[in-house]
Amino acid sequence: MIHDLTDEEARAALPLKWETPGVVPAWVAEMDYRQAEPITEALVDAVRRGALGYPPHGDDLGAAYAGFAARHWGWEVAPEASVPTGGVMSGIRLALEVLCPPGPVVVPLPCYPPFRDVVEVTGREVVPVTLDPDSDEAVLDLAAVSRAFASGARTLLLCNPHNPLGQVPSREELAAVAALAREYDARVVSDEIHAPLVLPGATFTPYLAVDERAIVVTSPSKTFNMPATHGAQLVLPDPADRERLAAVPIPAQNTWSILGVIAGTAAWRDCDDWLAALRQRLSAQRELLTELVADRLPKARMRPLQATYLAWLDLRGYAVADPAAAALAHGVRVAPGHDYQPDLEGHVRVNIATTPERLEQIVDRLALGVRP
Ligand SMILES: Cc1ncc(COP(=O)(O)O)c(C=O)c1O
């Protein structure tokens, strides 16, 4: 069910990821797999029908997401809680500007780099709270979050599950965050774009299941490999939040595309079989990476990969400050750890959503880059 793209197909389908000839790309979060057939059918049908107008006010996206949440996470969410938006990052910007109290924003580090940018774009201060990138647990330092709230921060930007650490916060951890948010009347914005990519062995908890006052921003675009459709959603259980958002003037909104709504609806509603096959493939790739690392990079430490297809490797045993640059010289592009946490040396994030053959090449070239 998972169709592997050939190099030629991948260059056409994923032009950013595959932009450098001769380099095996394992950096940006896109998968070398073709999108699920129901998504192709829905989009082709929409284009044939000429469905290229403005999106309607009511659509099926919220109901499709609610169905997905009930089937996969046993979580009830009202269909009307979903408000479409253009992308996850622009949705977070909107949430910060329109729905969150003024004041500094707590951002756990390491983080997806636009997390820091989005806070700055909204004119707010980033209060970093560092997770230990080398601890298998990497739980939030609640005392540090509490101190940040006590000194005036009123928003926390969560990544659930976590990119780049591949970690799935436990329900207890999330409940403890929720208790702190209540104590300080702070709001949590939870980016759940990686939620359907929780791999066998871990359990996802929607943050809203422990904190009804929160804001979730999500999209099927990562799991179903279709950022081009430009569709995401804010999940807002509180009708007052939805009213405040609806009152925002059009130039300050993020426009979204009817094609994003159509593709997103098909993804949440019709692609469970494809997703099951994807998780199986990613789980096999995770196992293969573990074996390859043990064999070819014995001094490396791989964090347990509970979710996402982005593995976090600690390569400090090889004493190379920037292993991503060293690997690029040998024909593989991985993401440098310092993109996620400034000044962090010796770490990389590796995208494993490719073929087993390419994954072996990736590890071999990385090993050539860092081994003496
Ligand atoms: C945690 C996280 N949020 C958001 C995004 C991007 O979402 P969008 O392209 O919809 O802004 C990514 C992309 O990799 C991501 O990892």
The ligand as a Gaussian input file, in Angstrom:
#p B3LYP/6-31G(d) Opt

LIG

0 1
 C        5.922000      20.598000      14.672000
 C        5.631000      21.158000      13.319000
 N        4.720000      22.137000      13.182000
 C        4.406000      22.672000      11.979000
 C        5.037000      22.225000      10.830000
 C        4.708000      22.870000       9.509000
 O        3.353000      23.026000       9.327000
 P        2.816000      24.038000       8.215000
 O        3.602000      23.766000       6.967000
 O        1.366000      23.670000       8.077000
 O        3.018000      25.405000       8.754000
 C        5.989000      21.207000      10.915000
 C        6.696000      20.748000       9.718000
 O        7.529000      19.901000       9.726000
 C        6.286000      20.665000      12.187000
 O        7.190000      19.673000      12.341000

